[in-house]
Every structure is written in structure tokens, then in C-alpha cells.
Amino acid sequence: MRFQFYNMKGEWGKWYSTIYEKVVASGIDPLHDAVAMTFFSDLPSGTRLLDLGCGSGQVSIRIARFNPDSEVVGIDLSQNMIERGKKRGSDLNNLSFKIDDAMNLSVQDKSFNIVLSVA
């Protein structure tokens, strides 16, 4: 039997999302910090930013903290990852998460000023 850890398309079970957050995401925290600080630490007031494939919100949360007058929306296919992001970012009024498919978005065209995706 072949063990499959990573499935780009679809739901991540609770076990997979826990492993991702504890091992993978924590290992690339310096990347998340660098992306948020270097490119998105001082957005103009009213900016709307969409984070595609946000996982449990590592980058979305950082950007929302840096920019309290902007709106940050994170989307991911995995309900478990979205739930983790909502929990981790629950203190931020300018941050929201929703289940959506980056290949078939339900958001209106041109409704965001910035769209990003960080692996």
C-alpha cells in the first residue's frame, strides 16, 4: 500500500491538516514572515486581498495583522484547514476564510485589489 500525504485537490482530513500545520507550516514560518513583511506589510487603507489556497491561514493572518484597515480573505478547498484558520485568526475583524476552489472561484471578477498564492 502506498502512503499518500499530499493531495492538492480536495479535503485534507484532520490528521493531515494537523501534520501539515505542526510539521510543514511551522518549518516554513520564516517564508511566511518574509512574504507578509516584505510585500504586504503596509497596504493602502481599503485594500482587498485574496489568498488562494490559504491552508490554515499562516500568511493571511500575518497580512491582516499588519493591515487593520484592509480586508483579507483566505480560501482553500479543505474545510479542516479553513476551520483552523478561522480559529487562529478569530481576533481579527478584517480577516475571513471560506471554502472555495481557486480553479473555479465564486468571487466576482475585479472584487480584489491583490490576489496571491503562497505554497
Solvent accessible surface area in square Angstrom, and as a share of the most:
residue,aa,sasa,rsa
1,M,244,1.09
2,R,216,0.79
3,F,135,0.56
4,Q,107,0.48
5,F,57,0.24
6,Y,111,0.42
7,N,68,0.35
8,M,150,0.67
9,K,121,0.51
10,G,25,0.24
11,E,91,0.41
12,W,25,0.09
13,G,32,0.30
14,K,145,0.61
15,W,147,0.52
16,Y,69,0.26
17,S,0,0.00
18,T,46,0.27
19,I,54,0.27
20,Y,30,0.11
21,E,34,0.15
22,K,136,0.58
23,V,95,0.55
24,V,56,0.32
25,A,3,0.02
26,S,59,0.38
27,G,56,0.53
28,I,54,0.27
29,D,47,0.25
30,P,94,0.59
31,L,79,0.40
32,H,6,0.03
33,D,69,0.36
34,A,51,0.39
35,V,20,0.12
36,A,0,0.00
37,M,109,0.49
38,T,94,0.55
39,F,141,0.59
40,F,26,0.11
41,S,36,0.23
42,D,131,0.68
43,L,24,0.12
44,P,98,0.62
45,S,91,0.59
46,G,53,0.51
47,T,10,0.06
48,R,77,0.28
49,L,0,0.00
50,L,1,0.01
51,D,4,0.02
52,L,32,0.16
53,G,43,0.41
54,C,10,0.06
55,G,10,0.10
56,S,0,0.00
57,G,0,0.00
58,Q,9,0.04
59,V,8,0.05
60,S,0,0.00
61,I,10,0.05
62,R,49,0.18
63,I,0,0.00
64,A,1,0.00
65,R,121,0.44
66,F,76,0.32
67,N,7,0.04
68,P,99,0.62
69,D,100,0.52
70,S,6,0.04
71,E,64,0.29
72,V,0,0.00
73,V,11,0.06
74,G,0,0.00
75,I,1,0.00
76,D,21,0.11
77,L,54,0.27
78,S,1,0.00
79,Q,93,0.41
80,N,21,0.11
81,M,6,0.03
82,I,4,0.02
83,E,81,0.36
84,R,58,0.21
85,G,0,0.00
86,K,106,0.45
87,K,164,0.70
88,R,94,0.34
89,G,4,0.04
90,S,92,0.59
91,D,95,0.49
92,L,28,0.14
93,N,161,0.82
94,N,23,0.12
95,L,20,0.10
96,S,53,0.34
97,F,13,0.05
98,K,75,0.32
99,I,92,0.47
100,D,15,0.08
101,D,33,0.17
102,A,45,0.35
103,M,168,0.75
104,N,117,0.60
105,L,66,0.33
106,S,82,0.53
107,V,34,0.20
108,Q,146,0.65
109,D,134,0.69
110,K,202,0.86
111,S,32,0.20
112,F,30,0.12
113,N,110,0.57
114,I,47,0.24
115,V,84,0.48
116,L,18,0.09
117,S,80,0.52
118,V,35,0.20
119,A,110,0.86
